[in-house]
Amino acid sequence: MQVKDAHNYLAEATAVSNLESFMIFGGEPMLYPKRAIAIFKKASQFRIPKIDMITNGAWGKNKATAEKLAIKLKTAGLNTINISADAFHLQFMPLEYPINAALASLKAGIEDIKWNVALIESINATNKYDKKTAQILKTLQPIGIDTNTFKIVPAGRSIQNLRQYLTPTSLYGPCEEEPLEGNTLTNPESITIEPSGSADICWSLPIGNAKRVPLKRLITEYDWRRNPITRILVEEGPTRLLKLPEARDYQFQEEQYINKCHLCTEIRKTLKLHYPNAYS
């Protein structure tokens, strides 16, 4: 995302709401450190209390460079950082990199630093991925950083690579009953802006595009009842999307899906041809 776009979105969002937090995640934000730092500076100008980043810590490859970057992040206003540390992320880099990033962040005085940990089941589970993650966290204990854990969402590569470990649940009923959803659809408390401008309130579920319609309008005018997709998801759930005329050629086989979220994202990809705000 360009710095000017981020600034415009922040200006519009703060004009109509009291933002409690702002986060950059990816992808990997620190592939473009100058851009990320510039955006954090913009966010701090709006006096947002929590300015956050999720990072894989690859920028810790060199200790001296990591320390310089951490100071710049701190100076720019970053006060919260979540560093990925689990069996999935550490397939692709040495553990030394996120450790160096964490130590540099501590040294720079960034206030809230946590390991960001993806799990299939739990930290005590017996599958090979969660067991590996537990070993990683044991190695990281001496650093003294708290851990933020979350369960993997059944979408994208997790479906392709981890299906055997994911426990299927019912596909039926409204989305509001899903723990992941909470009040996301009826009264969203957060919004994700993609580089394309897509303004998402749930997994690839946009309420519009902030490059075409001002973000403050998208926020203030949002009503889940006006959008046929969100209305169906709230009132009846994703299986009801299958009954839309535009989904008549969709090949639905119940056993293929892990849960409502999985079915929802897949069917919305098809519906995007007819409902632009079905999928980002």
C-alpha positions as CSV (number, residue, x, y, z in Angstrom):
1,M,0.0,0.0,0.0
2,Q,1.2,3.5,-0.8
3,V,1.8,5.9,2.0
4,K,-0.6,8.5,0.6
5,D,-3.4,5.9,0.4
6,A,-2.8,4.9,4.0
7,H,-2.8,8.5,5.1
8,N,-6.1,9.2,3.3
9,Y,-7.7,6.1,4.8
10,L,-6.6,7.1,8.3
11,A,-7.9,10.6,7.8
12,E,-11.3,9.4,6.7
13,A,-11.6,6.7,9.4
14,T,-10.7,9.0,12.2
15,A,-13.1,11.7,10.9
16,V,-16.1,9.3,11.7
17,S,-14.8,7.1,14.5
18,N,-12.5,7.1,17.5
19,L,-9.9,4.6,16.3
20,E,-8.5,2.5,19.2
21,S,-5.9,0.7,17.1
22,F,-4.2,0.6,13.8
23,M,-2.2,-2.4,12.4
24,I,-0.1,-3.2,9.4
25,F,0.2,-6.9,8.4
26,G,0.8,-8.8,5.3
27,G,2.3,-10.5,3.5
28,E,5.3,-9.1,5.3
29,P,5.3,-5.3,6.1
30,M,9.0,-5.2,6.6
31,L,9.8,-6.1,3.0
32,Y,9.2,-2.4,2.6
33,P,10.6,-0.9,5.8
34,K,10.7,2.7,4.7
35,R,7.1,2.5,3.6
36,A,6.0,0.8,6.8
37,I,7.8,3.3,9.0
38,A,6.3,6.3,7.0
39,I,2.8,4.8,7.5
40,F,3.4,4.4,11.2
41,K,4.4,8.1,11.4
42,K,1.2,9.0,9.7
43,A,-0.8,6.9,12.1
44,S,0.9,8.5,15.1
45,Q,-0.2,11.9,13.9
46,F,-3.8,10.9,14.4
47,R,-3.1,10.0,18.1
48,I,-4.3,6.4,17.7
49,P,-3.5,4.7,21.1
50,K,-2.4,1.3,19.7
51,I,-0.1,1.2,16.7
52,D,0.6,-2.4,15.8
53,M,2.4,-4.6,13.3
54,I,2.4,-8.4,12.6
55,T,5.8,-9.4,11.2
56,N,7.7,-12.7,10.5
57,G,10.8,-11.1,11.9
58,A,12.9,-11.8,8.8
59,W,14.3,-8.3,9.2
60,G,16.3,-9.7,12.2
61,K,18.7,-11.5,9.8
62,N,21.4,-9.0,10.8
63,K,21.5,-7.9,14.5
64,A,22.9,-4.4,13.9
65,T,20.4,-3.7,11.1
66,A,17.5,-5.0,13.2
67,E,18.4,-2.6,16.0
68,K,18.5,0.4,13.7
69,L,15.1,-0.6,12.2
70,A,13.6,-1.2,15.7
71,I,14.6,2.3,16.8
72,K,13.1,3.8,13.6
73,L,9.8,1.8,14.2
74,K,9.7,3.0,17.8
75,T,10.4,6.6,16.8
76,A,7.7,6.4,14.2
77,G,5.1,5.5,16.8
78,L,4.9,1.7,16.7
79,N,4.1,0.6,20.3
80,T,2.9,-3.0,19.7
81,I,4.6,-5.8,17.7
82,N,3.6,-9.4,17.1
83,I,6.4,-11.6,15.8
84,S,5.3,-14.8,14.1
85,A,6.9,-17.9,15.8
86,D,5.5,-21.2,14.9
87,A,6.1,-24.4,12.9
88,F,4.6,-22.8,9.8
89,H,6.6,-19.6,9.6
90,L,9.9,-21.1,10.7
91,Q,9.9,-23.6,7.9
92,F,11.3,-20.7,5.8
93,M,13.9,-19.0,8.0
94,P,16.2,-19.7,11.0
95,L,14.8,-19.1,14.5
96,E,17.6,-16.6,14.9
97,Y,15.9,-14.0,12.7
98,P,12.7,-13.5,14.8
99,I,14.8,-13.7,18.0
100,N,17.0,-10.9,16.8
101,A,13.9,-8.9,15.8
102,A,12.4,-9.4,19.2
103,L,15.6,-8.5,21.1
104,A,16.0,-5.4,18.9
105,S,12.4,-4.4,19.7
106,L,13.0,-4.8,23.4
107,K,16.2,-2.8,23.2
108,A,14.4,0.0,21.3
109,G,11.7,0.2,24.0
110,I,8.7,-0.9,22.0
111,E,6.1,-1.3,24.7
112,D,4.1,-4.4,23.8
113,I,6.0,-7.3,22.1
114,K,4.5,-10.8,21.7
115,W,5.1,-14.0,19.8
116,N,2.3,-14.5,17.3
117,V,1.6,-18.2,17.2
118,A,-0.6,-20.1,14.7
119,L,-2.0,-23.4,16.0
120,I,-4.1,-26.2,14.4
121,E,-5.6,-27.4,17.7
122,S,-3.7,-26.2,20.8
123,I,-0.2,-25.9,22.3
124,N,-0.6,-29.3,23.9
125,A,-1.9,-31.1,20.8
126,T,-0.2,-34.1,19.5
127,N,-0.2,-33.3,15.7
128,K,3.3,-32.7,14.3
129,Y,2.8,-29.0,13.7
130,D,1.6,-28.0,17.1
131,K,4.2,-30.2,18.7
132,K,6.9,-28.4,16.7
133,T,5.5,-25.1,17.7
134,A,5.5,-26.1,21.4
135,Q,9.2,-26.9,21.1
136,I,9.9,-23.5,19.4
137,L,8.1,-21.7,22.2
138,K,10.1,-23.6,24.8
139,T,13.3,-22.4,23.1
140,L,12.0,-18.8,23.2
141,Q,11.0,-18.8,26.9
142,P,14.3,-17.2,28.2
143,I,13.5,-14.1,26.2
144,G,10.6,-13.4,28.4
145,I,8.0,-12.4,25.8
146,D,4.3,-13.3,26.1
147,T,2.5,-15.4,23.5
148,N,-0.6,-14.6,21.5
149,T,-2.1,-17.8,20.0
150,F,-4.8,-18.2,17.4
151,K,-6.3,-21.1,15.5
152,I,-5.7,-21.4,11.8
153,V,-8.6,-20.4,9.6
154,P,-9.5,-23.1,7.0
155,A,-8.8,-21.1,3.9
156,G,-6.2,-21.0,1.1
157,R,-3.1,-23.1,1.7
158,S,-4.3,-24.4,5.1
159,I,-7.0,-26.4,3.3
160,Q,-4.6,-27.8,0.8
161,N,-1.9,-28.7,3.3
162,L,-3.6,-29.3,6.6
163,R,-7.0,-30.8,5.8
164,Q,-6.2,-34.1,7.6
165,Y,-5.7,-32.1,10.9
166,L,-8.8,-29.9,10.6
167,T,-12.0,-31.1,12.4
168,P,-15.2,-30.5,10.3
169,T,-18.1,-28.7,11.9
170,S,-21.6,-28.0,10.8
171,L,-22.1,-25.9,7.6
172,Y,-25.6,-24.9,8.6
173,G,-27.0,-21.9,10.5
174,P,-26.3,-18.2,10.5
175,C,-22.7,-16.9,10.5
176,E,-23.4,-14.9,13.7
177,E,-23.1,-18.1,15.6
178,E,-19.5,-18.6,14.5
179,P,-16.9,-17.6,17.2
180,L,-14.8,-16.0,14.5
181,E,-17.7,-13.7,13.5
182,G,-19.0,-12.3,16.8
183,N,-20.7,-9.1,15.7
184,T,-18.4,-8.7,12.7
185,L,-21.2,-8.6,10.1
186,T,-24.0,-6.7,12.0
187,N,-21.8,-4.2,13.8
188,P,-18.2,-4.4,12.6
189,E,-15.6,-3.1,15.1
190,S,-12.7,-3.3,12.6
191,I,-12.0,-3.1,8.9
192,T,-9.1,-4.3,6.8
193,I,-8.0,-2.2,3.8
194,E,-6.2,-4.1,1.1
195,P,-3.7,-2.4,-1.3
196,S,-6.4,-2.7,-4.0
197,G,-8.7,-0.5,-1.8
198,S,-11.0,-3.3,-0.9
199,A,-12.5,-2.6,2.6
200,D,-13.1,-6.0,4.2
201,I,-15.1,-6.7,7.4
202,C,-14.5,-10.4,7.3
203,W,-12.4,-12.9,5.4
204,S,-12.2,-11.4,1.9
205,L,-15.7,-10.0,2.4
206,P,-15.7,-6.3,1.3
207,I,-18.2,-3.6,2.0
208,G,-16.9,-1.6,-0.9
209,N,-13.6,-0.2,-2.4
210,A,-12.1,2.8,-0.6
211,K,-10.4,3.9,-3.8
212,R,-13.8,4.3,-5.5
213,V,-15.9,5.4,-2.5
214,P,-14.6,7.4,0.4
215,L,-13.9,5.2,3.4
216,K,-15.8,7.4,5.7
217,R,-18.9,6.8,3.5
218,L,-18.4,3.1,3.5
219,I,-18.2,3.1,7.3
220,T,-21.1,5.5,8.1
221,E,-23.5,4.1,5.5
222,Y,-22.8,0.4,6.1
223,D,-25.9,-1.6,6.9
224,W,-25.7,-5.4,6.6
225,R,-29.4,-5.6,5.5
226,R,-28.6,-3.7,2.3
227,N,-26.1,-6.2,1.0
228,P,-27.8,-9.4,-0.1
229,I,-24.7,-11.4,0.7
230,T,-24.2,-10.1,4.3
231,R,-28.0,-10.3,4.9
232,I,-28.1,-14.0,3.9
233,L,-25.0,-14.8,6.0
234,V,-26.5,-13.1,9.1
235,E,-30.0,-14.5,8.8
236,E,-29.5,-17.9,7.3
237,G,-25.8,-18.7,6.8
238,P,-23.6,-19.7,3.8
239,T,-25.6,-22.7,2.7
240,R,-28.4,-20.3,1.8
241,L,-26.0,-18.7,-0.7
242,L,-26.2,-22.0,-2.7
243,K,-29.8,-21.3,-3.4
244,L,-29.1,-18.0,-5.2
245,P,-29.8,-18.3,-9.0
246,E,-26.3,-17.2,-9.7
247,A,-24.9,-20.2,-7.8
248,R,-26.9,-22.8,-9.7
249,D,-23.8,-24.2,-11.4
250,Y,-21.8,-24.4,-8.2
251,Q,-20.7,-28.0,-7.5
252,F,-21.6,-28.4,-3.8
253,Q,-20.4,-31.5,-2.0
254,E,-20.9,-31.2,1.8
255,E,-17.9,-33.4,2.7
256,Q,-15.5,-31.1,0.9
257,Y,-15.9,-28.3,3.5
258,I,-14.4,-27.9,6.9
259,N,-16.8,-25.4,8.3
260,K,-19.0,-22.4,7.5
261,C,-16.1,-20.1,6.9
262,H,-14.6,-22.5,4.3
263,L,-17.9,-22.9,2.4
264,C,-18.5,-19.1,2.6
265,T,-15.2,-18.1,1.1
266,E,-15.5,-20.7,-1.7
267,I,-19.0,-19.9,-2.8
268,R,-18.4,-16.2,-2.6
269,K,-15.6,-16.5,-5.2
270,T,-18.2,-17.8,-7.7
271,L,-20.7,-15.1,-6.7
272,K,-18.2,-12.3,-7.3
273,L,-19.1,-12.3,-11.0
274,H,-22.6,-11.2,-10.1
275,Y,-22.1,-9.5,-6.8
276,P,-18.9,-7.3,-6.8
277,N,-18.9,-7.1,-3.0
278,A,-19.1,-10.9,-2.5
279,Y,-15.4,-11.4,-2.5
280,S,-12.3,-9.2,-2.6
